[in-house]
Amino acid sequence: MRPIGLLILAAAAALLGAAADVRPSRADARDDERVRELLAAIQAGSGDRAALARELVDAAPRTVAALDAFLERPRTSTPDERREVLRGIKASVPDKEGRFETPARQKAQEVRAEDDFDWLAALATADAAAPGLGETYADVAALRALAASGRTEAAQVLLDVAFAEDTMIYRDECGRRLRAMAPYSLPALHVASQSRNKAMARYATYQLERMDRQDPSKAMAATAVDEDLRVTLLEAFGTAHHREAVATVLRATDDDAPRVRRAARAAWLSYVSGPPPPPAPKKKLVLPGGRLAAKETPLWLTWRELAGIELKRTAEEVLGSVLATNDVGVPRVDLAALSQELFAHHDAQRATRDGAAFDWAMQAAQRGDLAAAGAALDRLLAANPELTQRDQAAPIYLELARAHERAAAWSEAAAAFGKAHGVAPDGPLAVDALAGREYALGKALEAAGKDGGANFRRAIELKPDYAPARAAAARDEPPVSKPWLLYAAAGATFALGFLVAGLLRRRRHV
């Protein structure tokens, strides 16, 4: 079980909207070395390959780069030899041009069975003497580990493997792994779907269609539980200038989460400013009656034009603007400047809403309802960690902490002291808040039958005149040793020894 203090601090951080990344940390050299050892053992067939592959999956979140490097290594077997290994287990393998045999129409259960086909289990039953079996098994194990990593960069590795000349034989497995690791594969797939490489674009689009995530709004909805992933997906839309994502990105520029808003605004500004997109191809359209039009017409609108049209619609709706447009409906204004005006409007509205909520919390505190005031501030800060009135929240949290302290609710007091420090770490109450938190943590541990002495001593270091912490620390100190008592006891022992010896001599003489 985690220590009480850590639980309290974790709760406080969550309420303050701390954007802590809880994903596994990057690898150190030992992790990478262990991955190389596992892959070498899998390739050589030394040991239980299935167990080694499971250990590889466990290490994958920290070792994406090492797995990528392994898949790029020179191989001793040829692609044709490995292709024959895969055909031996009846895996779907593309030809040398990357094309699959056109399948007959499949029933739903057949499609599911194909998705569930386990290449590793099938390879375990293959002829051990088949050329390239070890390298094929190791490659597939590495692909499986990448998909299990839950990291967005792993999806890009899978896409690269699917289109590299030496590894395109794994294209079907890469596609199934990309679908299995969704939503973490969505950013890479949406970028690839806009690629100028038509084969790559078709492949990525197919994977998205299989998951019903081709629509950018559905993709965004699928990432709702992971703020980091939402940011990455918005960055992907901006990088690729995804035409169908225009409305989705513009909506996200007013998202409740500050990091998401920033990512969306950066992506949006890349749509409306900077180098223009290449013009759409033109063609003379066939008019009613079979006549050709006199002049050519663009076959589609560019992402810049789509962004301009969406911005015009939103500006008219939100700002009440009336904007002149060109012949395709793009407003004849500076699109970046109009975007900034829209962002400023959203920010002003949010500041008004937050200000009203903060005023309510202040009023609740003034009438003595500290619990309601603290709960209101918790909700406000969770929604907007960058609240401009953060420093003004510190006194309320400090008073709430002291109320919990008077009630001997030590865990709640520690959390409130932590919030008081978190909202204003450089403010005039910061030291009081930190010292109070340490004292309350010590008391919480003490109430649980544990030693809170270390926390009491830290409280005194922070605030030397903190009387309650000094008293608590004094109670926890071991009794001071008194050397003179030891010397006295030793002297008494020697004296007693001499007395006994004298009595014994006297007895012998009597």
Secondary structure, 3 states (H helix, E strand, C coil): CCCHHHHHHHHHHHHCCCCCCCCCCCCCHHHHHHHHHHHHHHHHCCCCHHHHHHHHHHHHHHCHHHHHHHHCCCCCCCHHHHHHHHHHCCCCCCCCCCCCCCCCCCCHHHHHHHHHCCHHHHHCCCCCCCCCHHHHHHHHHHHHHHHHCCCHHHHHHHHHHHHCCCCHHHHHHHHHHHHHCCCCCHHHHHHHHCCCCHHHHHHHHHHHHHHCCCCHHHHHHHCCCCHHHHHHHHHHHHHHCCHHHHHHHHHHCCCCCHHHHHHHHHHHHHHHCCCCCCCCCEECCECCCCCECCCCEECCCCHHHHHHHHHHHHHHHHCCCCCCECCCCCECCCHHHHHHHHHHHHHHHHHHHHHHHHHHHHHHHHCCCHHHHHHHHHHHHHHCCCCCCHHHHHHHHHHHHHHHHHCCCHHHHHHHHHHHHHHCCCCCCHHHHHHHHHHHHHHHHHHCCCCCHHHHHHHHHHCCCCHHHHHHHHHHCCCCCCHHHHHHHHHHHHHHHHHHHHHHHHHHHC
